C-alpha cells in the first residue's frame, strides 16, 4: 500500500510537469493551429532563467519562479513576433519547419553560450522527508504538485472568466470575426504565447529542483512527452492537456514500476501511436467535422 | 459630408475584379441597402468597409476618417459594426460570452450593462439561452445573436450581410422589424440583401449592384416599383 501511494505521488509529480508544458502546446495550437516545437526549449530556457536568477540574484523560490516566468514569457512572445508572425499567412508547413528551426537554435545557442555540461540547480528548498500513509514523501514533491495545480487553476480562471481568455477561445472558432469585435488577433496570440511560456518556465524550474541538474537539451524528451500528453487529451483543449499530462505521468510511473525502466520512454510513444490510430482527436476531442 | 462615403472602390481577388469602381454614400440615420444577385460584389463591399478585405483602389471614409488605411480592429472603434455573412458566431462560446466579446472596446461597465438590458428586451429568446453555447442555437436565434452582438458594440453604423439568409419567412419579418426599430433609435444601417423585396421595403435609399458596379440608385420605394428591378430581383 505504501509503495502504491509512493508511486501515486511520483505519478502526480510527473503528470503535473507534463500537464504544465502540454498547456502551452495546446493553447498555441488553439489559436494558431501550430505545433510549437520550440516549446520544449522554452521549458529548458525557463530552467536556466531560474538557475541564473537564483545564483546571480540570490532570490528565494517564489521570486525566482515569478521572474523566470516573466523572462520566459518575453522569450516566447519574442519568438512569435520575430519568427512566426511574418509567416501568419504562409503555408502551415513553413511554420512547422520554422518552429523546428527555433527549437534547434535555442538548444544550440544555449549550449554555445553556456556550455553543454549539466549544471546542478540551486537548492531553493530545504528538502524535508516525512511519512504520509506509510509512504515517504518530500516537501518538494508536495510543492511541485501544489504549484502546478495552483497555476492550472489560475490559467483556467483566465481562460474561462477574463475577456482575453474568452478571446483566446474565440480565435479557434472564428479568427476573422474577432477583429470585427475590435479585438486584435496579434494581442491574443501574444498573450497566448506569454502564458504558455510562463507555465513551461515553471515546469523547468520544478524539474530543476527535483532532479536537480539542467542542461541545454533537457527540453527535447520532456517536450516530446508533453506534446504527446497534449495529443492524448485532445490538442487545442485546455482540459485535454491536463488529462493527457496526468494520464501520461501515471502510465509512465507505473510502467516503470512494473517493467524494466528502459521501456519508459518507449511507452509514451507507443501510447501516442495507439491514440492516433483509435481516436485521432484525442480522448476529449470531438471528431472533426469537415465543412464542404 | 455623408457619414459613410465610398468612392471609386475597386477590389480584386487574384485576377478577378470583384468591385469595379463603385461609389455610394450613407447619410446618418438612413437605412441604405445594396441589392443584387450573387457575385455582384455586395459582400465584398461590406468586407472592404470593415477592413476584412483590402482595396486595390478608391476611397472609403467614415465621418471623414480614411478607412482603407485602418486595421479592422480599429475600425470598430470608429463606430462601425459588421455582422458578417454566415453570422460569424463563436460557436464554442456561450451566448453571454459572444455578447461580452462585442463589448471589448467599451470600457464603461454601466454602459455594457445597459446594452445587455437593451439587447435582452429586443431579443428575449437570447436571455433564455444565455448560458447555451452559440452553436446549439437555431439559425434564427444565431441571426438574432449576430444582430444583438452588433448592438453590444454600440456602433453608429451597422453593416449587415444577408440577415435573412436561411431563415423562415416569419423570422425574416421579425429580424427586419427589429432592424427598423434599431434604426428609429438612431443607428444607421447599411444592409446587403438578396431578399430585395424585404430590403427595399425598409430602405431609405437603395443601390443595385451588378458585377461590381452600381447600375441603379434611388429611394427604396422608387426602386421597388422600377420595372427592371422587379424583373431581375423581385420575381416580376
HADDOCK unambig.tbl for C-alpha pairs under 7 A between the chains (distance, minus, plus):
assign (segid A and resid 163 and name CA) (segid B and resid 101 and name CA) 6.78 0.50 0.50
assign (segid A and resid 167 and name CA) (segid B and resid 101 and name CA) 6.97 0.50 0.50
assign (segid A and resid 170 and name CA) (segid B and resid 90 and name CA) 5.57 0.50 0.50
assign (segid A and resid 170 and name CA) (segid B and resid 93 and name CA) 6.92 0.50 0.50
assign (segid A and resid 173 and name CA) (segid B and resid 90 and name CA) 5.25 0.50 0.50
assign (segid A and resid 173 and name CA) (segid B and resid 91 and name CA) 6.24 0.50 0.50
assign (segid A and resid 173 and name CA) (segid B and resid 92 and name CA) 6.86 0.50 0.50
assign (segid A and resid 174 and name CA) (segid B and resid 88 and name CA) 6.89 0.50 0.50
assign (segid A and resid 174 and name CA) (segid B and resid 90 and name CA) 6.17 0.50 0.50
assign (segid A and resid 177 and name CA) (segid B and resid 88 and name CA) 5.99 0.50 0.50
assign (segid A and resid 179 and name CA) (segid B and resid 72 and name CA) 5.68 0.50 0.50
assign (segid A and resid 179 and name CA) (segid B and resid 73 and name CA) 4.56 0.50 0.50
assign (segid A and resid 180 and name CA) (segid B and resid 72 and name CA) 6.35 0.50 0.50
assign (segid A and resid 180 and name CA) (segid B and resid 73 and name CA) 5.92 0.50 0.50
assign (segid A and resid 180 and name CA) (segid B and resid 76 and name CA) 6.43 0.50 0.50
assign (segid A and resid 180 and name CA) (segid B and resid 81 and name CA) 6.85 0.50 0.50
assign (segid A and resid 180 and name CA) (segid B and resid 82 and name CA) 6.37 0.50 0.50
assign (segid A and resid 181 and name CA) (segid B and resid 73 and name CA) 6.84 0.50 0.50
assign (segid A and resid 181 and name CA) (segid B and resid 76 and name CA) 6.75 0.50 0.50
assign (segid A and resid 181 and name CA) (segid B and resid 101 and name CA) 6.60 0.50 0.50
assign (segid A and resid 181 and name CA) (segid B and resid 102 and name CA) 4.93 0.50 0.50
assign (segid A and resid 181 and name CA) (segid B and resid 104 and name CA) 6.69 0.50 0.50
assign (segid A and resid 182 and name CA) (segid B and resid 73 and name CA) 3.97 0.50 0.50
assign (segid A and resid 182 and name CA) (segid B and resid 74 and name CA) 6.14 0.50 0.50
assign (segid A and resid 182 and name CA) (segid B and resid 76 and name CA) 5.26 0.50 0.50
assign (segid A and resid 182 and name CA) (segid B and resid 77 and name CA) 6.69 0.50 0.50
assign (segid A and resid 182 and name CA) (segid B and resid 104 and name CA) 6.46 0.50 0.50
assign (segid A and resid 182 and name CA) (segid B and resid 105 and name CA) 6.17 0.50 0.50
assign (segid A and resid 183 and name CA) (segid B and resid 73 and name CA) 5.50 0.50 0.50
assign (segid A and resid 183 and name CA) (segid B and resid 104 and name CA) 6.80 0.50 0.50
assign (segid A and resid 184 and name CA) (segid B and resid 73 and name CA) 5.71 0.50 0.50
